[in-house]
Amino acid sequence: MNKIAIAAELLKERASKTIDATAYCVEVEKDQEGNATRIILYEDEERRGITDGTFYHMEDVVAICHPLHLNFWISAIVEDGVATFEVNIY
């Protein structure tokens, strides 16, 4: 298991413990050999519904990524006047 896969498992565990209003999903992208290459966090629309698109758990991202020497960036996405977020970890 590479460090991206480890981070993904830790983030999935933390995501499962969030309240509905701040819920997020964890998606893992893999290469052709099945190795985790990138993690994408995005809002869990089923649990959150339409929200302000704020990501409330950056402290979790920092706490998990920093010791594993992973990089991350967050972006805001606005479609039809609705703002959402996407956190990319690599």
MARVOGU-595917 format. One record per atom (N, C-alpha, C): atom name; x, y, z. Coordinates in nm, 3 decimals. Layout:
# residues N
<r "CA", <X, Y, Z>>
...
END
This chain:
# residues 90
<r "N", <0.086, -0.117, 0.000>>
<r "CA", <0.000, 0.000, 0.000>>
<r "C", <0.091, 0.123, 0.000>>
<r "N", <0.071, 0.212, -0.098>>
<r "CA", <0.153, 0.333, -0.103>>
<r "C", <0.095, 0.441, -0.012>>
<r "N", <0.170, 0.551, 0.003>>
<r "CA", <0.128, 0.655, 0.098>>
<r "C", <-0.002, 0.724, 0.057>>
<r "N", <-0.032, 0.729, -0.071>>
<r "CA", <-0.159, 0.787, -0.114>>
<r "C", <-0.275, 0.697, -0.073>>
<r "N", <-0.257, 0.567, -0.086>>
<r "CA", <-0.360, 0.472, -0.043>>
<r "C", <-0.381, 0.479, 0.109>>
<r "N", <-0.273, 0.496, 0.183>>
<r "CA", <-0.283, 0.509, 0.329>>
<r "C", <-0.362, 0.635, 0.364>>
<r "N", <-0.328, 0.746, 0.300>>
<r "CA", <-0.400, 0.871, 0.325>>
<r "C", <-0.547, 0.857, 0.290>>
<r "N", <-0.577, 0.789, 0.181>>
<r "CA", <-0.717, 0.771, 0.139>>
<r "C", <-0.796, 0.694, 0.245>>
<r "N", <-0.736, 0.590, 0.300>>
<r "CA", <-0.806, 0.512, 0.403>>
<r "C", <-0.831, 0.596, 0.528>>
<r "N", <-0.732, 0.675, 0.567>>
<r "CA", <-0.749, 0.762, 0.684>>
<r "C", <-0.857, 0.869, 0.660>>
<r "N", <-0.858, 0.926, 0.539>>
<r "CA", <-0.959, 1.026, 0.506>>
<r "C", <-1.098, 0.966, 0.497>>
<r "N", <-1.109, 0.844, 0.445>>
<r "CA", <-1.240, 0.776, 0.440>>
<r "C", <-1.294, 0.754, 0.580>>
<r "N", <-1.205, 0.716, 0.672>>
<r "CA", <-1.247, 0.694, 0.810>>
<r "C", <-1.298, 0.824, 0.871>>
<r "N", <-1.225, 0.933, 0.850>>
<r "CA", <-1.267, 1.063, 0.904>>
<r "C", <-1.395, 1.111, 0.837>>
<r "N", <-1.408, 1.088, 0.706>>
<r "CA", <-1.528, 1.131, 0.633>>
<r "C", <-1.652, 1.060, 0.686>>
<r "N", <-1.637, 0.935, 0.726>>
<r "CA", <-1.752, 0.860, 0.776>>
<r "C", <-1.802, 0.913, 0.909>>
<r "N", <-1.720, 0.991, 0.978>>
<r "CA", <-1.757, 1.042, 1.110>>
<r "C", <-1.802, 1.188, 1.108>>
<r "N", <-1.814, 1.247, 0.989>>
<r "CA", <-1.857, 1.386, 0.980>>
<r "C", <-2.008, 1.396, 0.997>>
<r "N", <-2.051, 1.514, 1.036>>
<r "CA", <-2.196, 1.537, 1.041>>
<r "C", <-2.245, 1.561, 0.899>>
<r "N", <-2.373, 1.545, 0.875>>
<r "CA", <-2.428, 1.559, 0.740>>
<r "C", <-2.398, 1.695, 0.677>>
<r "N", <-2.402, 1.800, 0.756>>
<r "CA", <-2.384, 1.935, 0.701>>
<r "C", <-2.244, 1.960, 0.647>>
<r "N", <-2.146, 1.878, 0.687>>
<r "CA", <-2.008, 1.897, 0.641>>
<r "C", <-1.952, 1.774, 0.571>>
<r "N", <-2.039, 1.683, 0.532>>
<r "CA", <-1.996, 1.554, 0.476>>
<r "C", <-1.922, 1.571, 0.343>>
<r "N", <-1.824, 1.483, 0.322>>
<r "CA", <-1.750, 1.481, 0.196>>
<r "C", <-1.721, 1.338, 0.155>>
<r "N", <-1.692, 1.319, 0.027>>
<r "CA", <-1.661, 1.188, -0.029>>
<r "C", <-1.512, 1.183, -0.063>>
<r "N", <-1.458, 1.063, -0.064>>
<r "CA", <-1.318, 1.041, -0.097>>
<r "C", <-1.312, 0.952, -0.220>>
<r "N", <-1.249, 1.001, -0.325>>
<r "CA", <-1.232, 0.923, -0.449>>
<r "C", <-1.083, 0.902, -0.471>>
<r "N", <-1.045, 0.780, -0.504>>
<r "CA", <-0.904, 0.748, -0.528>>
<r "C", <-0.885, 0.715, -0.675>>
<r "N", <-0.795, 0.786, -0.739>>
<r "CA", <-0.760, 0.755, -0.878>>
<r "C", <-0.640, 0.662, -0.877>>
<r "N", <-0.642, 0.565, -0.967>>
<r "CA", <-0.534, 0.466, -0.973>>
<r "C", <-0.474, 0.460, -1.113>>
<r "N", <-0.348, 0.416, -1.119>>
<r "CA", <-0.283, 0.397, -1.249>>
<r "C", <-0.319, 0.259, -1.304>>
<r "N", <-0.261, 0.224, -1.417>>
<r "CA", <-0.294, 0.096, -1.483>>
<r "C", <-0.254, -0.025, -1.399>>
<r "N", <-0.156, -0.008, -1.311>>
<r "CA", <-0.113, -0.119, -1.225>>
<r "C", <-0.196, -0.128, -1.097>>
<r "N", <-0.290, -0.036, -1.079>>
<r "CA", <-0.375, -0.038, -0.961>>
<r "C", <-0.318, 0.037, -0.841>>
<r "N", <-0.212, 0.113, -0.862>>
<r "CA", <-0.154, 0.192, -0.754>>
<r "C", <-0.227, 0.325, -0.741>>
<r "N", <-0.257, 0.365, -0.618>>
<r "CA", <-0.323, 0.493, -0.594>>
<r "C", <-0.230, 0.606, -0.637>>
<r "N", <-0.281, 0.699, -0.717>>
<r "CA", <-0.200, 0.810, -0.767>>
<r "C", <-0.249, 0.947, -0.722>>
<r "N", <-0.377, 0.957, -0.687>>
<r "CA", <-0.433, 1.086, -0.648>>
<r "C", <-0.562, 1.063, -0.571>>
<r "N", <-0.589, 1.152, -0.478>>
<r "CA", <-0.713, 1.150, -0.400>>
<r "C", <-0.790, 1.277, -0.432>>
<r "N", <-0.919, 1.263, -0.450>>
<r "CA", <-1.005, 1.379, -0.471>>
<r "C", <-1.114, 1.377, -0.364>>
<r "N", <-1.128, 1.487, -0.294>>
<r "CA", <-1.235, 1.503, -0.196>>
<r "C", <-1.338, 1.599, -0.254>>
<r "N", <-1.464, 1.565, -0.240>>
<r "CA", <-1.571, 1.651, -0.290>>
<r "C", <-1.691, 1.635, -0.198>>
<r "N", <-1.782, 1.732, -0.205>>
<r "CA", <-1.893, 1.728, -0.111>>
<r "C", <-1.987, 1.610, -0.138>>
<r "N", <-2.038, 1.555, -0.030>>
<r "CA", <-2.132, 1.443, -0.036>>
<r "C", <-2.272, 1.502, -0.050>>
<r "N", <-2.319, 1.511, -0.174>>
<r "CA", <-2.449, 1.576, -0.200>>
<r "C", <-2.565, 1.501, -0.135>>
<r "N", <-2.554, 1.370, -0.122>>
<r "CA", <-2.663, 1.293, -0.060>>
<r "C", <-2.681, 1.332, 0.086>>
<r "N", <-2.572, 1.351, 0.157>>
<r "CA", <-2.581, 1.386, 0.298>>
<r "C", <-2.595, 1.536, 0.320>>
<r "N", <-2.529, 1.617, 0.238>>
<r "CA", <-2.529, 1.761, 0.260>>
<r "C", <-2.644, 1.833, 0.193>>
<r "N", <-2.687, 1.783, 0.078>>
<r "CA", <-2.784, 1.858, 0.000>>
<r "C", <-2.714, 1.975, -0.065>>
<r "N", <-2.788, 2.076, -0.102>>
<r "CA", <-2.730, 2.196, -0.161>>
<r "C", <-2.677, 2.281, -0.046>>
<r "N", <-2.549, 2.310, -0.049>>
<r "CA", <-2.489, 2.389, 0.058>>
<r "C", <-2.411, 2.506, -0.001>>
<r "N", <-2.334, 2.569, 0.082>>
<r "CA", <-2.253, 2.681, 0.037>>
<r "C", <-2.124, 2.635, -0.029>>
<r "N", <-2.096, 2.508, -0.033>>
<r "CA", <-1.978, 2.457, -0.100>>
<r "C", <-1.850, 2.473, -0.022>>
<r "N", <-1.859, 2.495, 0.107>>
<r "CA", <-1.740, 2.513, 0.190>>
<r "C", <-1.684, 2.378, 0.234>>
<r "N", <-1.552, 2.366, 0.230>>
<r "CA", <-1.486, 2.246, 0.281>>
<r "C", <-1.441, 2.276, 0.423>>
<r "N", <-1.493, 2.201, 0.520>>
<r "CA", <-1.471, 2.230, 0.661>>
<r "C", <-1.360, 2.148, 0.726>>
<r "N", <-1.296, 2.059, 0.655>>
<r "CA", <-1.206, 1.963, 0.718>>
<r "C", <-1.061, 1.974, 0.672>>
<r "N", <-1.015, 2.094, 0.644>>
<r "CA", <-0.878, 2.112, 0.598>>
<r "C", <-0.778, 2.068, 0.705>>
<r "N", <-0.813, 2.082, 0.832>>
<r "CA", <-0.722, 2.038, 0.938>>
<r "C", <-0.697, 1.887, 0.929>>
<r "N", <-0.796, 1.809, 0.887>>
<r "CA", <-0.776, 1.666, 0.868>>
<r "C", <-0.681, 1.639, 0.751>>
<r "N", <-0.699, 1.713, 0.643>>
<r "CA", <-0.612, 1.697, 0.526>>
<r "C", <-0.468, 1.726, 0.565>>
<r "N", <-0.446, 1.836, 0.635>>
<r "CA", <-0.310, 1.874, 0.676>>
<r "C", <-0.252, 1.768, 0.771>>
<r "N", <-0.331, 1.725, 0.869>>
<r "CA", <-0.284, 1.629, 0.968>>
<r "C", <-0.246, 1.495, 0.905>>
<r "N", <-0.314, 1.457, 0.799>>
<r "CA", <-0.285, 1.330, 0.732>>
<r "C", <-0.176, 1.345, 0.628>>
<r "N", <-0.182, 1.451, 0.547>>
<r "CA", <-0.088, 1.466, 0.435>>
<r "C", <0.051, 1.510, 0.478>>
<r "N", <0.061, 1.596, 0.576>>
<r "CA", <0.191, 1.650, 0.615>>
<r "C", <0.290, 1.539, 0.656>>
<r "N", <0.254, 1.448, 0.747>>
<r "CA", <0.350, 1.345, 0.786>>
<r "C", <0.384, 1.247, 0.673>>
<r "N", <0.293, 1.233, 0.575>>
<r "CA", <0.318, 1.144, 0.462>>
<r "C", <0.388, 1.216, 0.346>>
<r "N", <0.416, 1.345, 0.363>>
<r "CA", <0.483, 1.426, 0.261>>
<r "C", <0.403, 1.430, 0.131>>
<r "N", <0.272, 1.444, 0.144>>
<r "CA", <0.184, 1.456, 0.028>>
<r "C", <0.148, 1.603, 0.007>>
<r "N", <0.127, 1.641, -0.115>>
<r "CA", <0.086, 1.776, -0.151>>
<r "C", <-0.064, 1.779, -0.176>>
<r "N", <-0.123, 1.898, -0.164>>
<r "CA", <-0.266, 1.912, -0.186>>
<r "C", <-0.297, 2.053, -0.230>>
<r "N", <-0.412, 2.067, -0.295>>
<r "CA", <-0.465, 2.198, -0.331>>
<r "C", <-0.616, 2.189, -0.334>>
<r "N", <-0.680, 2.302, -0.310>>
<r "CA", <-0.825, 2.307, -0.306>>
<r "C", <-0.874, 2.405, -0.412>>
<r "N", <-0.983, 2.371, -0.476>>
<r "CA", <-1.038, 2.461, -0.577>>
<r "C", <-1.188, 2.477, -0.555>>
<r "N", <-1.236, 2.593, -0.592>>
<r "CA", <-1.380, 2.620, -0.586>>
<r "C", <-1.436, 2.604, -0.727>>
<r "N", <-1.549, 2.542, -0.737>>
<r "CA", <-1.615, 2.520, -0.865>>
<r "C", <-1.753, 2.584, -0.856>>
<r "N", <-1.785, 2.669, -0.950>>
<r "CA", <-1.916, 2.735, -0.951>>
<r "C", <-1.987, 2.697, -1.079>>
<r "N", <-2.102, 2.631, -1.065>>
<r "CA", <-2.185, 2.592, -1.179>>
<r "C", <-2.328, 2.635, -1.151>>
<r "N", <-2.386, 2.708, -1.242>>
<r "CA", <-2.525, 2.755, -1.229>>
<r "C", <-2.547, 2.827, -1.096>>
<r "N", <-2.448, 2.904, -1.053>>
<r "CA", <-2.461, 2.980, -0.930>>
<r "C", <-2.442, 2.902, -0.802>>
<r "N", <-2.410, 2.772, -0.812>>
<r "CA", <-2.389, 2.689, -0.694>>
<r "C", <-2.240, 2.661, -0.681>>
<r "N", <-2.183, 2.695, -0.566>>
<r "CA", <-2.040, 2.673, -0.541>>
<r "C", <-2.018, 2.538, -0.474>>
<r "N", <-1.920, 2.466, -0.522>>
<r "CA", <-1.877, 2.342, -0.460>>
<r "C", <-1.725, 2.347, -0.447>>
<r "N", <-1.666, 2.245, -0.389>>
<r "CA", <-1.522, 2.241, -0.371>>
<r "C", <-1.467, 2.110, -0.424>>
<r "N", <-1.336, 2.108, -0.444>>
<r "CA", <-1.265, 1.986, -0.478>>
<r "C", <-1.127, 1.999, -0.418>>
<r "N", <-1.087, 1.901, -0.338>>
<r "CA", <-0.953, 1.898, -0.280>>
<r "C", <-0.878, 1.787, -0.351>>
<r "N", <-0.763, 1.820, -0.405>>
<r "CA", <-0.679, 1.724, -0.476>>
<r "C", <-0.555, 1.696, -0.394>>
<r "N", <-0.525, 1.570, -0.374>>
<r "CA", <-0.409, 1.529, -0.294>>
<r "C", <-0.325, 1.438, -0.382>>
<r "N", <-0.197, 1.465, -0.386>>
<r "CA", <-0.106, 1.385, -0.470>>
<r "C", <0.030, 1.371, -0.405>>
END
